[in-house]
Amino acid sequence: NAGVMQNPRHLVRRRGQEARLRCSPVKGHSHVYWYRQLPEEGLKFMVYLQKENIIDESGMPKERFSAEFPKEGPSILRIQQVVRGDSAAYFCASSPDRVAIKLFFGSGTQLSVL
Amino acid sequence: TQLLKQSPQFLSIQEGENLTVYCNSSSVFSSLQWYRQEPGEGPVLLVTVVTGGEVKKLKRLTFQFGDARKDSSLHITAAQPGDTGLYLCAAINDYKLSFGAGTTVTVRA
């Protein structure tokens, strides 16, 4: 998938634990997007970040979810106190600029909450 | 957020047959993309269409964008097992993609 690396590929957590999902964008891309895919549903936009800035987090639940894209290192999507409804595939995408015309998606992290 | 409806939800055909999947919206698309997603992987971009009435071909795949820019279709000729996957359409709105729920295509050998 054109160099977007996500890890872990699979993550199992018990209710109440924290989940940390990592995304390294394509080299040189400074725009990162997180999408969530629930069973039988399409991908839903969660958050758009540029280096050190959150541009749009309108698709992210207000409670328990946070995202960052530091100056150095990968983007992190953090889910605190996970619940069963958080079980989903989480995809990261990157682009060289803010327009979504050419997004490269990672292979995703499948989060399972027991 | 633009709502996209894809049909059919599931499609199972024999190798060598043709198939068409549809993507419709109640509002006008500025531009539209089609993706294919395989199990356990992220979506991979197939095509972007921006002009009403536009037709694009990618080997055995033909993409059409309706004149009114409210609908699009993907036609696969002589389908092969390798075409199996989830086909997603997505409307582009600046930096955001609004995806349809997808059509799951299974091509039987």
Interface residues (C-beta under 8 A of the other chain):
Chain A: N1 V4 R9 H31 Y33 Y35 E40 E41 G42 L43 K44 F45 Y48 I55 D56 F91 A93 S95 R98 V99 A100 I101 K102 L103 F105 G106 S107 G108 Q110
Chain B: L4 S31 G40 E41 G42 P43 V44 L45 T48 L88 A90 I92 N93 D94 Y95 K96 L97 S98 F99 G100 A101 G102
